[in-house]
Amino acid sequence: MKGKPKHLSLRIDEDLLRKFEYVAKYDDRSMNWYLLHLIKNEIVDFEEKHGEIPTVSDSKTE
């Protein structure tokens, strides 16, 4: 991870949260780790279909 991690607030239904917690624990992971894992996988899938997503750090090198 580059730089200091950022905080993200999430509003989520309690039942959905408990189910997500169950799935993360089933995989022996924290909910935070599991959510980051899911986000990273979605970004990889998106970039495979649509090309690389530019980031702020990419624009600083131009």
C-alpha positions as CSV (number, residue, x, y, z in Angstrom):
1,M,0.0,0.0,0.0
2,K,1.4,3.4,-1.0
3,G,1.3,6.2,1.5
4,K,-0.9,6.4,4.6
5,P,-4.1,4.3,4.4
6,K,-7.3,6.3,4.0
7,H,-10.5,5.8,6.1
8,L,-13.8,4.9,4.4
9,S,-17.1,5.1,6.1
10,L,-19.7,2.6,5.0
11,R,-23.5,2.5,5.7
12,I,-24.7,-1.1,5.6
13,D,-27.7,-3.0,6.7
14,E,-27.1,-5.0,9.9
15,D,-28.1,-8.3,8.3
16,L,-25.8,-7.8,5.4
17,L,-23.0,-6.8,7.7
18,R,-23.4,-10.0,9.8
19,K,-23.4,-12.1,6.7
20,F,-20.3,-10.4,5.4
21,E,-18.7,-10.9,8.8
22,Y,-19.5,-14.6,8.5
23,V,-18.0,-15.0,5.0
24,A,-14.8,-13.2,6.1
25,K,-14.5,-15.3,9.2
26,Y,-15.1,-18.5,7.1
27,D,-12.1,-17.5,5.0
28,D,-10.2,-16.8,8.3
29,R,-9.9,-13.1,7.4
30,S,-10.9,-9.8,9.0
31,M,-13.8,-7.9,7.4
32,N,-11.4,-5.1,6.5
33,W,-8.9,-7.5,4.7
34,Y,-11.8,-9.2,2.9
35,L,-13.4,-6.0,1.7
36,L,-10.0,-4.8,0.4
37,H,-9.5,-8.1,-1.3
38,L,-13.0,-7.8,-3.0
39,I,-12.3,-4.2,-4.1
40,K,-8.9,-5.1,-5.6
41,N,-10.4,-8.0,-7.5
42,E,-13.2,-5.8,-8.9
43,I,-10.6,-3.2,-10.1
44,V,-8.5,-5.9,-11.8
45,D,-11.6,-7.2,-13.6
46,F,-12.6,-3.7,-14.6
47,E,-9.1,-2.9,-15.9
48,E,-9.0,-6.1,-17.9
49,K,-12.2,-5.1,-19.7
50,H,-11.6,-1.3,-20.0
51,G,-7.9,-0.6,-19.6
52,E,-5.8,0.7,-16.8
53,I,-7.4,3.3,-14.5
54,P,-5.1,6.4,-14.1
55,T,-4.4,7.4,-10.5
56,V,-3.3,10.7,-9.0
57,S,0.3,9.4,-8.6
58,D,0.3,8.5,-12.4
59,S,-0.5,12.1,-13.3
60,K,2.3,13.6,-11.2
61,T,4.9,11.8,-13.3
62,E,3.7,13.4,-16.6
